[in-house]
Amino acid sequence: MIRRNRVAALVGAALAILLVACTPEIPEVSPDPEETEAQPVLDVPRLERVLADIEEHINAADEDSDGEILAERMEDPALAVRTAEYRLRSATADSDDETGLQPLTTSSAVSIVAATEEWPRAVFVITEIPDEANSPLLIGLRQETPQEPYRMFSWVRLLPGVTTPQTDVAEVGSTPVDPADESFLTSPQQALENYADVLTEGEDSEFADDFAEEPFRELVEQEAQTLSENVDAAGEFAHATAVREDDTVAMLTADGGVVVIGAMRTRHTFTKTEDDGEVEVGGQLAALSENDGEVNESLRGTYHVMVALYVPTEQEDAQITVLGVERVLADVSEE
């Protein structure tokens, strides 16, 4: 018989501590950027107005967990992540494991503005450190058509100790990159696919050495080991991460590499294998569970994951850098 009511809660707390452990270095901008044919899609005053408008909508939506207000200036995957946070906040409101919203801000420290004449159009922003947080955010904005406003489509918290790449100044603009472009160490889309494999397989992944060491990957491996050990007497634990292919946006950096923002889905599956045993999960999984975390046959937790990578040009000993991550439990299903 086995009970591990606090496993998920402890792991979730560890993830939160990791992602706000220290302040990453803010990127520099290229001192002598070259002119590009296309012009930046937003000048600085307009970008400031867009960012202020998005933050105003987020603050209003957060106050009442209002998804309709949020959707006016946020789209998936960010919209799915924030509404999942609303559900968790409501589900844990009267418990010892109350879950708050991740601090968000659009106050800009560095802006990476696409230079293009095409739609959709994108802007990446490294923010100032939000209130009640210890790390800046990398947020992505997108305008789908000329008639629509810019919406936030992603945010990640920059990982501790990360050095973000040099970028061209917003007044000149940065070149958008096709996610399938293979002009780099690997294409932006393939980099995401390979990182998903690393998160699933750990050191057994054939791509493990292609990525620089970073704390999120280490914590995911520790999480999987802990959960496996804690259900071993009466059940099994499995996990897998896959990329959401339609949510990838990439832009060129000053050194010829590329910053790529993408989305993934992680699934944790707990399976009961001993009829006389008990398997019980706790924390957020239990809060969203119909049976308060008790596993009858199997229980699956689905997590939304947003990630930002830096993919360098192909060169000797080059590695992909994970810049930032955000993860939230979105759904629990049971059999």
N, C-alpha and C positions, 0 to 999 in steps of 0.2 A: 504494500500500500504506500502511496506517496502523495504528499500535499506540498505544493510550493506556491502559496498564495501571493508571495511578494516577488517572485522571480521577474515578472514583466515590469513591475513597478521599479525595481532596483535597476534593471537594464535601461529603462526609459530615463531614469534619473542620471545614470552614467552618461548616456548620449547627450543629454542636455548640458551637463557639466563640461563634457569634452568640447562641444561646439562653441562654448563661450569662455574657454580657458584663458586665452590671452589674445591680444590685438595683433592681427596680421599687418604686414607692411603694406601701406597704400602704394599703388603703382605710380611711377613717374610717367610723364608724357614725353614723347619724342621732341627734342629741342628744335630740330630743324625739319619739320615734316614737309614732304613734297605735295604739291598741288595734285588733286585728283580731278578727272573730267567731271564727274557728277558732284553736285553740291551736297553738303550735309542736309539731312531731312528736317532738322530743326536748328534754329539759331539759339543762342544761350538764353535770351529773355523768354522765348516761346517755350523752351524746355523747362525753365523754372516754373512757368505758369502751368504746364502740363503736370509736372511733379506735385505741385501744391494742390491741384485739383484732385489728383489720384489719392493723395494722403487724406484730404478732406473727406472723400467718399469712404475710404477705409475706416477712418475714425468713427464716422456716423454709422457705418454698418456694424462695426465691432461693438458698439454700445448696446445694441439690441439683437445681435446675431442675425442681422437682416441680410439674407443672401441676395435679395433683389437689388438693394442699394449697392452691394458689393459687385454684382455682375455689371453694373453700369461702367465700372472702371477697372475690372479685373476679369481675366479669362483663364481657362485651363492651360496648364496644370495648377497655376497658383490659386484659381478659384476653387478647385476641388480640394486643395490642401487647406485653405482657410475655412471652408464650410465644414470640413472634417474636424478642424479645431473647434468650431462652434459646437458640433455634436459632442465632442469629448468634454468640453467645458460644461455642457448641460448634464451629461451623464455622470460626471464625477462631482457635481456641485455640492452634494451633501455627504461626501465621503472624506476619508483621511488622505486620499490620493487626488485631491482636487487639481485639475489641469487647467492652467491659464493659456492665454494666447501668446504666441511668440511675438516679441516686440518688433514692430515694423516702422520704418521711416522711409521717406523719399528724399530727405535732405542730402544733396549731392556733394561728394568730395571730388570725384573724378567721373567724367562722362565720356562714353564711347558711342559716338553718333554715326550711324550708317550714312555713307555718301552714295546715293542711288537715286534713280528716277523711277524705279519700279515699286510695286506693292506686293506683299506687305512690307512695311518699313519697321526697322528695329532700332532701339537704343538700349545700351547697357549702362548702368549707373552703379558705381561703388559709393555707398552712402556714408554719411557720418555714423558714428556709433549710436544706435537707438537708446532711448531712456531705458533703464533697467536691463541693459545688456552690456557685454564686454567686447563685442566684435562688430565690425561693419558688415553690411550686407552687399551682395552683388545682386541687383535686380534687373530684370529684363522688361522692356516695354515694347509693344507692337501695335501698329496701325494697319488693319487689314485692308481698308479701302479709303479713298479720299473723303468719303462721307462719314466715316466712323472716327470716334476719338481714339487716342492712344490708351491702351489698357496694360496693366501689369500682367505679364503671363508667367513670371517666375521670380522667385527670390531664393537665395541661399545665404547661410551664414558662413563667412570666410573662416577656414580652418586655422587653428593656432599655428603660428610660425610660417604661414604660407607667404611666398613672395609673388605678387601678381605681375604679369608681364607689362612691359612698356607699351604705351598706346599713343596713337596720334591725337592731337588736340581736337576738341569738339568743333572748333571753327573751320577745320580742314576736312574732318570726317574720316571714317574708316570703311574699308571695303567689305561688304557682305560676302560670305563664303558659302557656296553650295555644300550642304552636309555630306554629299557624296564625293566631293573633291579629294583626290588622292595625291595632292601636291605636297603633303606633309608626311610626318612620320607614319601616320595612318589617316584615313579620312575622318572628319569629325563624327560622322555616324558610326563608323567602325570603332572609334575610340570609346564611344558610349557602350556599344555592344561588348567590347572586350572588358570594360570595367564591370559591367553587369556579370560577366562570367567570373571575374575575380571575386566579386562579392558573394557569388554563389559557391564557387569551388575553393576559395582561399588559396593557399600555397600550391594546391594541386592544379590550379588553372595554368594553362599553357601561356597565358598573358601576364602572369604575376610579375615577372621581371620587367615588363614594359612600363610599369607605373612606379613612380617614386614612393617611398614609404610615407604613410600618412595615418593619422590616428583614427579616422572613421573606419577604414578597412580593418584595422587591428581590433577595434571595438566590436565590429560585426562578427569577426571570427571568435572573439571571446564570448559574445552573446550566444552564438550557435553552440559553442562547447558547453556553456553553463546550462542552457535549456535542454540540451541532449542528456546531460548527466542527471538533471533533476527529474526527468520523466523516465529514466532508464529502467526503473524497477517495475513499472506497470505500462509503459508506453514508448512511443518513438516520436522524435522531433525531426522535421525536415524543413528546409528553406530554399527559396529560389528567387532570383531577381531577373527581370526582363525589361527591355527598353520599350518605351512608347515612341514609335518611330515618327509620328507626325508632329512631335513637340520639340524638334531640334532646331536651334538657331545658332549661327556661328559668324564671327567677324575677325578680320585680319588684325594682327598686332604689328607694332612697328618693326619687329625683328623678323617678320615673315612667317611667324607661327599663327595660331588661331585660338581664340577663346570660344568655347562651345558650351551652350546651355541646353540641357536636355532633361527628360523626365523618365522615371522608371517605376516599376511596380514590384514590390517585394511581398512574398507570401510565406507566412509561418504556418506550418501544419502540425498539429498535435494529434497523434493517433493512439487510442487505447488498445493495448495488445493483451492484457491480462483481465479476464472476466471478473476475477475476485479483487482486482486492484482498483485504486482510485487515482485519477489524474485530474488535477485542478490547477488552473492558471489564475493569476491575480492581476491587480493593477488595472490598466486601461482595457486589456482584453476582457477581464471579468466585467468591467463597467458596461461594455457594449454587447456582452453575451446574454442570451436569453436565459441561460441556466446559471448565471452568476459565476461563470468560469469553470463549472464542472464539465468534464469531457465524457460524454456517453460513448460515442464511437470515434468521432473526430471533430476537431475544431480548427478553423482556419482564420487567421488574421491577415488582412490585406493592408499594406502600407503604401501610401504615395511617397515617392522620393523625387526630389529635384536636385540636380547636380550641375556643377560647372567645372569644366576641365580646361587645361591649357595644353594644346598639342603643338610641339615644336616642329621645325623642319627636320627632314631626315638627315641625321648626322651621327657620327660615332658616339656611343654611350648615351644617346638622347633618351629621355624618359618623359612620359606624360605626367603632368602634375594635376592632382585633384585640388581645385581652388576652394570649393565650398559645397556644402550639402544641407538639405532640409528634409526631414522625414516625419511623417505623422501617420498614426493608425487611422484608417478610413472605414474599415468594415470588419465585422466578425460574423462568420457563418458556421453552422453546426449541423452535424448529422447524428 
